[in-house]
Amino acid sequence: MNAVQIVARLTTAPTVEERGGTQVGRLRLAVQRQRGKDGEDRGADFIDVTVFGRQAETCAKYLAKGRRVAVEGHLHHSEWEAEDGSRRQKLEVIARSVEFLDAPPDRAVRARARGGRRIGRRRHGGTPGQGRPATAPPTRGATCDTTLLPPRTRASRSGASGSTARTTIA
């Protein structure tokens, strides 16, 4: 079985060139080695990755140096003779898929500035990055006017679709 899965950071921005009508992209990844028993940094391993087609275009468009990616693919070994007559070898990964694991730097900075790490659609209304709208929880003896609730919620609380009700919180 020839299968590779790598999670690493890009050392340079991806490059794309066209060969015979197909887009060919090149990525260079750095995989951090585990630290030694004494905590010393053991450096990184550098891996060349080749991607094809639309995936190559997408990588070139959205990835940049330092971005974290997950690559799935297989190893490919090639040999050739250099101009000086010496034999050369290269081991690279041919990517089947490339997954972007972190947000682009400008989006990540904006998300942290808003007070959250979540990036994307708002789930609970309110302002982006704030989650649920800030409201104080009801206190005992307070009354809630359910006319402001959406019809589906109002029906489930009052028992009749579209009716108005006042509920006292015990």
N, C-alpha and C positions, 0 to 999 in steps of 0.2 A: 504494500500500500504506500502510495506517495501522496501524503497530505500534510499541509502546513497551516497552522493558525498562529498568528503573531499579533500582539498588542504592543505598539511602540509609538514613538514620536518621529515626525518628519525632520530630517536634518537640513533639507533645502526645499524650496518650492518645487512642485512637480513640473516636469517638462513634457510637452506633447509634440510629436511630429507625425506627418502622414507618410505611410509606406504602402504603396500599391492600393490606394483608396481606403486604407484602414488607419484610424487614429491609434498611435502607439504612445503610451504614457510611461514615464519613468519616475519612480519614487525611490528615495533613499531613506531607510529607517534606522533608528538607533534603539536597540533593546537594552535596557539597563540590566547589568548583571547583579546577582544577589550580593549583598555585602558579606565580607568575611566575618569569621567568628569574633574578631576584635573590633568589628564595626567599620573597618576600612572600606572605602569605595573601590570596587574592582573594575570600574569603567563600563564600557558598553560594547555590544557587538553591532556592526553595521551591515545592513542587509539591503541589497538592491531588489526592487520589485518592478515588474512590468505589467501594465494594464492595457486593455484594448477597447476600441470602439467608444461608445457613449460614456462608459465608465471612465475612460481616460480623459475625455472632455470635462466630465463632471469633477473629477479630481483636480484638474488644472484650474477650473473656474473657482472652486470653493475651498481648496486646501492651501495652506501656507506653512512656512517653516515653523516648527514647534507644535503643530496641531497633532493631537493623539488620534490614532486610527487602529482599527482591527482589520487584518488582512487574512483571507482564506484563499488557499490555492495549492499549487504543487511545486516541487523543486525541479529546476531544469539546469543541467550541466552542459557547458559548451567548452570546446577546445579549439585553438587556432594557433597559427604560427605568426609571430610578430615580424615587423619589418627587419629587425636585427637578427632574425633567424631563431629566436628562442620560442619555446612552446609556452603558451598561455592557457590558463583555465579560468572559468568563471562559474560560480554557483549562484543562481538567482531564483526568486519566487515568481511564478507566473500566477497572477491574481485571478481568482474566480469571482471574488467579491471584496469590496473595500467599504468598511463602515466608519463613518465619522463619529468619534466618541465624545468630542467636546464641542462647544459652541465657538463660532468665530470670536476672536478677542474683543471686538467692539460690542457684540451682543452680550457677552459674558460680563463686561464692565457695566453695561447699562442695567443688566439684571441685578447685579450686586448693589448698584446705586439705589435701586428701587426697594431694596431690603429683602430680596429673595433670590434664590438660585434658579427657580423654575423659569424656563423660557418657552414661550408658545402661547396658545390661546388661554384666555381667562376662563376659569371654570366656575367661579362663584360670583361674577359681576364685580362691581366696584372698580377701582383703578388697577391697571396692570401691575402684577407683582405683589398685590396686597391681599389676595385671597378673598375671603368673605368681607362684605362691607362692615365697617366698624360700627357696631351698635351695642349698647349696653344690654345685658340680659335683663328680662323683666323681673321686677321684685314682687314679693308676696303682696297680694291685695291690689296689684295694678290691673288695669283693664287694657285689653288689646282690641283694636278695631280691625276686624278681618276683611273689611271692604278693600283694603289695599293689597291683599294677597291675590295671586293669580287665580283665575276661576277654578282650576283643578284642585288647588290647595284649599280654596275657600269651601268648595263642595265637600271635601273630605273632613273639614273641621266643623262645618255647620250642619251637614246632613242633607242639604238641598242645593242643587247646582245653581249658582248665581245669586244666592240669597245673602243678605247682610246679617251679621250676628256680632254680638259683643260677648267676649269670653273673659271671665274673671280668672286670674291665675291664682291658684291656692298655694 
